Amino acid sequence: MGNLLCCVLVKQSDVAIKERFGKFQKVLNPGLQFVPWVIGDYVAGHLTLRLQQLDVQCETKTKDNVFVTVVASIQYRVLVDKASDAFYRLSNPTSQIKAYVFDGNY
């Protein structure tokens, strides 16, 4: 029914990515949105704006040559003004965050 009327419902605390003929058009905010598929518009995907948590287990060696296992809990969320970057630039955000934590150059 939504496709017939060119309307899309974006849930609360989510955003949707709107494309026209495969090119980024805009970020759709929560609520009922108009997406005229007749002129080539469509929703490429959805992103959640909720706070998410990723637990990363790291094994490291201390200065006195003892190996310890540390669990780092990383909390992250998508910023509304950077939603298009989060959708198009990050292919696997959890793996990229884990790599950043294991690298230790932060």
DRENDREN-331977 format. One record per residue: y negated, x, z of N, C-alpha, C, CB in turn. Coordinates in steps of 0.001 Angstrom, whole numbers, padded with zeros to 6 digits, always signed. Glycine has a CB too. Layout:
BEGIN
YXZYXZYXZYXZ ...
% end
This chain:
BEGIN
+001191+000826+000000+000000+000000+000000-001250+000866+000000-000001-000937+001203 -001241+001973+000753-002388+002857+000806-002670+003516-000532-002177+003906+001856 -001614+003818-001299-001816+004426-002607-002462+003458-003587-000496+004918-003164 -002161+002178-003464-002766+001186-004351-004256+001045-004097-002084-000161-004179 -004637+001093-002837-006031+000883-002480-006820+002190-002421-006117+000174-001152 -006185+003314-002655-006824+004629-002597-007327+004961-001200-007976+004693-003582 -006671+004452-000174-007073+004694+001204-006002+005506+001923-007331+003364+001938 -006441+006388+002790-005538+007217+003578-005969+007124+005031-005537+008701+003080 -005020+006993+005917-005301+006958+007343-005021+008345+007921-004448+005862+008061 -006047+008966+008481-005908+010260+009146-005883+009983+010640-007077+011256+008757 -004820+010414+011303-004632+010126+012728-005641+010885+013587-003206+010485+013159 -005843+010353+014792-006728+010982+015764-006243+012391+016072-006807+010144+017053 -007148+013323+016236-006903+014744+016501-006166+015441+015356-006107+014898+017781 -006264+014882+014157-005761+015522+012937-006888+015564+011910-004513+014761+012367 -006736+016402+010925-007595+016386+009747-006681+016460+008530-008639+017572+009764 -007191+016022+007386-006428+016081+006149-007218+016899+005135-006121+014652+005604 -006496+017567+004248-007109+018374+003198-007059+017583+001899-006391+019754+003044 -008226+017340+001329-008333+016579+000082-008549+017539-001085-009493+015543+000160 -007743+017366-002121-007872+018177-003331-008134+017274-004527-006602+019032-003563 -008808+017826-005515-009008+017135-006787-008452+018024-007888-010524+016801-007035 -007397+017559-008546-006700+018303-009594-006304+019706-009127-007578+018399-010839 -005849+019824-007870-005350+021089-007342-006401+021989-006735-004669+021821-008407 -007670+021607-006752-008741+022415-006178-009240+021748-004896-009906+022600-007195 -009510+022573-003870-009997+022053-002593-011281+021255-002808-010238+023206-001589 -011302+020053-002216-012478+019189-002335-013220+019120-001008-012072+017775-002792 -012527+018680+000065-013154+018585+001382-012109+018323+002456-014215+017478+001397 -012547+018418+003702-011711+018125+004857-012003+016690+005284-011972+019140+006030 -010954+015893+005415-011091+014498+005817-010921+014372+007329-010061+013612+005081 -011874+013745+007985-011849+013551+009433-010973+012359+009796-013274+013352+009976 -010658+012188+011096-009829+011056+011516-010444+009711+011140-009604+011109+013011 -009570+008783+010817-010004+007437+010452-009498+007061+009074-011525+007332+010499 -010004+005952+008570-009642+005471+007246-010513+006176+006216-009799+003928+007146 -009894+006853+005261-010614+007650+004270-010297+007146+002866-010251+009149+004402 -011268+007257+001996-011129+006839+000603-010734+008047-000250-012451+006200+000079 -009580+007972-000918-009077+009047-001784-008731+008422-003135-007815+009775-001145 -009668+008424-004071-009411+007769-005365-008454+008580-006233-010726+007549-006119 -007165+008214-006200-006154+008937-006969-006369+008775-008464-004761+008458-006593 -007129+007763-008872-007383+007517-010298-008140+008682-010929-008177+006212-010486 -009019+009341-010156-009781+010474-010703-009190+011820-010293-011234+010396-010249 -007952+011812-009834-007249+013067-009555-007286+013527-008124-007801+014124-010387 -007799+012732-007202-007833+013121-005795-006497+012830-005128-008965+012391-005060 -006121+013681-004186-004931+013444-003370-005021+014265-002096-003640+013792-004153 -004209+013900-001113-004163+014612+000160-003098+015696+000045-003861+013638+001359 -003527+016954+000166-002614+018086+000040-001809+018321+001314-003388+019340-000315 -002359+017948+002451-001643+018146+003700-002474+017747+004900-001217+019580+003832 -001852+017803+006068-002505+017456+007328-002426+018653+008268-001849+016196+007975 -003426+018794+009131-003439+019817+010176-003739+019146+011506-004486+020934+009866 -003072+019580+012551-003360+019060+013876-004457+019907+014521-002080+019046+014755 -005355+019251+015246-006423+019938+015966-006079+020096+017449-007744+019175+015810 -004878+019701+017818-004453+019800+019213-004216+021248+019612-003185+018980+019444 -004374+021497+020895-004093+022812+021452-002584+023041+021426-004655+022941+022902 -002159+024163+020860-000735+024481+020768-000456+025759+021545-000290+024630+019286 +000772+025919+021980+001156+027100+022755+002339+027782+022106+001489+026723+024207 +002254+029100+022055+003317+029928+021508+003696+030961+022562+002878+030613+020170 +004966+030964+022981+005449+031946+023948+006064+033116+023198+006479+031314+024926 +005530+034306+023464+005994+035521+022804+006590+036437+023864+004833+036232+022032 +007858+036827+023658+008534+037713+024598+008448+039139+024067+010020+037282+024813 +007810+040014+024835+007610+041408+024422+008327+042338+025393+006097+041756+024352 +008979+043349+024854+009578+044383+025691+008749+045639+025504+011091+044629+025329 +008318+046223+026615+007458+047392+026549+007873+048424+027593+005994+046991+026746 +007407+049624+027408+007741+050738+028308+006495+051098+029102+008278+051984+027512 +006641+051194+030422+005511+051538+031276+005311+053050+031314+005723+050990+032697 +004266+053487+031996+003966+054921+032086+005037+055700+032844+002623+055125+032760 +005755+055025+033754+006815+055707+034513+008192+055480+033887+006820+055222+035971 +008242+055250+032555+009471+055129+031764+010399+053995+032210+010220+056420+031821 +009828+052876+032568+010595+051691+032914+010330+050643+031831+010214+051154+034348 +011404+050042+031350+011251+048994+030348+011115+047638+031052+012460+048988+029362 +010106+046902+030670+009873+045578+031241+009741+044561+030104+008596+045574+032143 +010122+043346+030418+009974+042253+029467+008853+041350+029957+011309+041457+029297 +007879+041138+029098+006717+040326+029432+006672+039136+028492+005406+041153+029346 +006425+037968+029043+006249+036770+028219+004764+036458+028173+007068+035551+028780 +004220+036494+026985+002815+036169+026782+002735+034760+026190+002116+037220+025849 +001961+033909+026831+001762+032548+026331+000412+032492+025634+001842+031493+027489 +000444+032298+024339-000766+032260+023536-001065+030811+023207-000621+033114+022241 -002274+030379+023534-002705+029034+023191-003709+029130+022052-003321+028303+024423 -003520+028286+021046-004398+028332+019875-004597+026936+019320-003821+029261+018790 -005664+026775+018552-005921+025513+017877-006750+025781+016632-006642+024512+018818 -006713+024844+015719-007479+024942+014481-008884+024421+014748-006794+024146+013321 -009891+025169+014320-011270+024719+014423-011590+023822+013232-012247+025925+014490 -012326+022756+013460-012610+021790+012400-013336+022450+011235-013444+020628+012947 -014310+023301+011525-015079+023934+010451-014295+025022+009722-016350+024522+011011 -013156+025433+010238-012304+026440+009591-010963+025847+009146-012060+027617+010545 -010889+024537+009017-009625+023873+008678-009127+024281+007293-009793+022355+008740 -010021+024445+006334-009574+024834+004994-009008+026251+004998-010733+024731+003990 -009609+027153+005786-009054+028511+005914-007674+028472+006557-009996+029408+006744 -007511+027663+007597-006212+027564+008274-005152+026999+007345-006324+026692+009527 -005519+026088+006462-004553+025471+005557-004182+026393+004398-005108+024164+005016 -005158+027072+003817-004912+027858+002602-004618+029333+002858-006092+027750+001697 -005174+029922+003895-005013+031371+004104-003810+031747+004953-006243+031923+004745 -003382+030868+005847-002273+031187+006742-000994+030543+006226-002575+030714+008183 -000042+031378+005828+001217+030826+005328+002179+030493+006475+001878+031813+004360 +002209+031324+007502+003080+031089+008656+002321+031543+009907+004462+031854+008509 +001498+030681+010500+000637+031096+011603+001373+031656+012812-000184+029949+012034 +002532+031082+013181+003230+031569+014369+003726+032997+014176+004403+030653+014709 +004257+033312+013014+004700+034687+012747+003527+035649+012720+005458+034760+011422 +002404+035212+012183+001235+036077+012128+000656+036316+013521+000174+035470+011214 +000695+035306+014390+000232+035494+015766+001169+036436+016511+000136+034139+016501 +002490+036271+016333+003454+037170+016972+003255+038618+016523+004884+036718+016660 +003039+038830+015252+002804+040177+014736+001549+040785+015341+002692+040153+013213 +000522+039968+015503-000731+040434+016100-000521+040824+017560-001816+039350+015991 +000288+040051+018297+000561+040356+019704+001399+041623+019818+001281+039174+020389 +002429+041775+018988+003283+042966+019036+002518+044211+018633+004497+042789+018129 +001532+044097+017756+000744+045238+017312-000085+045795+018463-000165+044841+016143 -000653+044925+019289-001387+045370+020474-002763+045942+020221-000598+046373+021172 -003318+045808+019037-004658+046336+018749-005699+045231+018838-004698+046988+017355 -005794+044596+019980-006766+043512+020129-007699+043775+021264-006074+042193+020339 
% end
